[in-house]
Amino acid sequence: MFQAGRYYSPYQNYSYRRVGVGLSLGSLFYGSRYWIDDPYAYRLPEVYGPYRWVRYYGDVLLVDIYSGEVVDAIYDFFW
């Protein structure tokens, strides 16, 4: 687990809902603002092509940024 700064949801009245593999996120949740730019610093595997590690509240999700589909999830990664 890693300590991180406060998470700001892109929607004012949105609260955390656990997102699983195969579900799709709204585009605001996986915009470049939420990308983990240096996965190595967090011991996450490198990703290529349309995939990005994205912070979603305390979780880290691997998202296809073309479709919004979640292809991997690590829950409670940040505290």
C-alpha positions in Angstrom: 0.0 0.0 0.0 1.1 3.5 -0.7 0.1 6.8 0.8 -1.2 9.3 -1.6 -2.8 12.7 -1.5 -6.5 13.3 -1.4 -8.6 12.0 -4.3 -11.0 14.3 -6.0 -13.9 12.7 -7.9 -14.7 14.3 -11.3 -18.4 14.5 -10.1 -19.3 16.5 -7.1 -22.0 14.2 -5.7 -20.4 10.9 -6.7 -19.3 8.4 -4.0 -17.1 5.4 -4.2 -18.4 2.2 -5.9 -16.2 -0.8 -6.3 -15.4 -1.3 -10.0 -14.6 -4.8 -11.2 -12.9 -6.2 -14.3 -15.0 -6.0 -17.4 -17.0 -2.9 -16.3 -16.6 0.4 -18.0 -15.8 3.8 -16.5 -17.0 7.1 -17.6 -14.3 9.0 -19.5 -13.8 11.6 -16.7 -12.6 8.9 -14.4 -9.7 7.8 -16.6 -8.6 11.1 -18.0 -4.9 12.0 -17.9 -5.5 13.8 -14.5 -5.9 10.3 -13.0 -3.1 8.4 -14.8 -0.3 7.0 -12.8 2.5 8.4 -14.9 5.3 6.3 -13.3 4.0 2.8 -12.6 7.5 1.6 -11.7 7.5 4.0 -8.7 4.5 2.1 -7.4 5.8 -1.4 -8.4 3.1 -1.7 -11.0 3.9 -3.5 -14.3 4.6 -1.3 -17.4 1.6 -1.0 -19.8 1.6 -0.3 -23.5 -0.9 0.6 -26.2 -4.2 1.9 -25.1 -3.8 0.8 -21.4 -3.1 3.1 -18.5 -3.0 2.6 -14.7 -5.6 4.9 -13.2 -6.2 6.0 -9.7 -9.8 5.5 -8.7 -10.2 6.6 -5.0 -8.0 4.2 -3.1 -7.9 1.6 -5.9 -5.7 1.3 -9.0 -7.4 0.2 -12.2 -5.9 -0.8 -15.5 -8.1 0.8 -18.1 -8.3 0.7 -21.9 -8.5 4.4 -22.5 -10.2 3.9 -25.9 -13.2 2.0 -24.5 -13.1 2.7 -20.7 -13.1 -1.0 -20.0 -11.4 -2.0 -16.7 -9.0 -4.9 -17.5 -7.4 -5.3 -14.1 -8.0 -3.9 -10.6 -6.0 -3.6 -7.4 -8.2 -2.6 -4.5 -7.2 -0.6 -1.4 -3.8 0.3 -3.1 -3.7 3.8 -1.6 -4.6 4.9 1.9 
